[in-house]
Amino acid sequence: MDKLVIQLTSDESRPLDEYFPGFELSLEADVTNLDVHAWFKIFEKVLLAQGFDTYVIQKGGLQLAFNEWRDSAKMRKLHKEFDLDEFREEE
């Protein structure tokens, strides 16, 4: 079995001077047969535990998928596959 163990310890300090209580988190997952979605869910839980907002996590995922280092054709394919125009605001 391949196992991922993440242990986080956080104090009360936050870079934006927001109150965030200190905590300890231990996450253990069997990663033997994880697909890419399961990996992202694990790291989403870690980011949520660190106090990141879901919007910021989603934005990070999009910045990972859509940036100047990615293949334009693959980005267009993802754009079409997920019908991202559906979420475009009307002007």
C-alpha positions as CSV (number, residue, x, y, z in Angstrom):
1,M,0.0,0.0,0.0
2,D,1.2,3.5,-0.9
3,K,0.3,5.9,1.9
4,L,0.4,9.7,2.0
5,V,0.7,11.3,5.4
6,I,0.4,15.1,5.8
7,Q,0.8,16.7,9.2
8,L,0.1,20.4,9.5
9,T,0.6,22.6,12.5
10,S,-0.5,26.2,12.2
11,D,-0.2,29.1,14.7
12,E,-2.6,32.0,14.9
13,S,-0.6,34.3,12.5
14,R,-2.1,35.0,9.1
15,P,-0.5,37.1,6.4
16,L,-3.6,39.3,6.0
17,D,-4.0,39.9,9.7
18,E,-7.2,37.9,9.7
19,Y,-8.0,35.9,12.9
20,F,-7.4,32.2,12.3
21,P,-7.1,29.9,15.3
22,G,-4.0,27.6,15.5
23,F,-4.6,23.9,14.8
24,E,-2.9,20.6,14.2
25,L,-4.1,18.4,11.3
26,S,-3.1,14.9,10.4
27,L,-4.3,13.5,7.1
28,E,-3.6,10.0,6.1
29,A,-4.7,8.5,2.8
30,D,-4.2,5.2,0.9
31,V,-2.9,6.5,-2.4
32,T,-2.4,3.1,-4.1
33,N,-5.1,3.6,-6.7
34,L,-6.0,7.2,-6.6
35,D,-7.1,9.0,-9.8
36,V,-6.4,12.7,-10.4
37,H,-9.7,13.8,-9.0
38,A,-9.0,12.1,-5.7
39,W,-5.5,13.7,-5.5
40,F,-7.1,17.1,-6.0
41,K,-9.7,16.4,-3.3
42,I,-6.9,15.5,-0.8
43,F,-5.1,18.8,-1.5
44,E,-8.4,20.7,-1.4
45,K,-8.9,19.4,2.1
46,V,-5.4,20.5,3.1
47,L,-6.0,24.0,1.6
48,L,-9.4,24.3,3.4
49,A,-7.7,23.3,6.6
50,Q,-5.2,26.1,6.1
51,G,-8.0,28.5,5.9
52,F,-8.2,29.1,2.2
53,D,-11.6,30.2,0.8
54,T,-13.2,27.8,-1.8
55,Y,-13.1,30.7,-4.3
56,V,-9.3,31.0,-3.9
57,I,-8.9,27.2,-4.3
58,Q,-11.0,27.2,-7.5
59,K,-9.1,30.1,-8.9
60,G,-5.8,28.3,-8.2
61,G,-7.1,25.3,-10.0
62,L,-8.0,27.4,-13.0
63,Q,-4.6,29.2,-13.0
64,L,-3.0,25.8,-13.0
65,A,-5.0,24.6,-16.0
66,F,-5.1,27.9,-18.0
67,N,-1.8,29.7,-18.2
68,E,0.8,30.7,-20.8
69,W,2.8,27.5,-20.2
70,R,0.0,25.2,-21.3
71,D,-0.8,24.0,-24.8
72,S,-3.4,26.3,-26.3
73,A,-5.2,23.5,-28.1
74,K,-5.6,21.5,-24.8
75,M,-6.9,24.6,-23.0
76,R,-9.5,25.2,-25.8
77,K,-10.5,21.5,-25.5
78,L,-11.0,21.9,-21.7
79,H,-12.9,25.1,-22.2
80,K,-15.3,23.4,-24.6
81,E,-15.5,20.2,-22.6
82,F,-16.6,22.0,-19.4
83,D,-18.7,24.5,-21.3
84,L,-17.1,27.5,-19.5
85,D,-19.1,30.0,-21.6
86,E,-22.1,29.0,-19.6
87,F,-20.6,31.0,-16.7
88,R,-19.7,34.1,-18.6
89,E,-21.5,37.2,-17.3
90,E,-23.7,39.1,-19.7
91,E,-22.4,42.5,-20.6
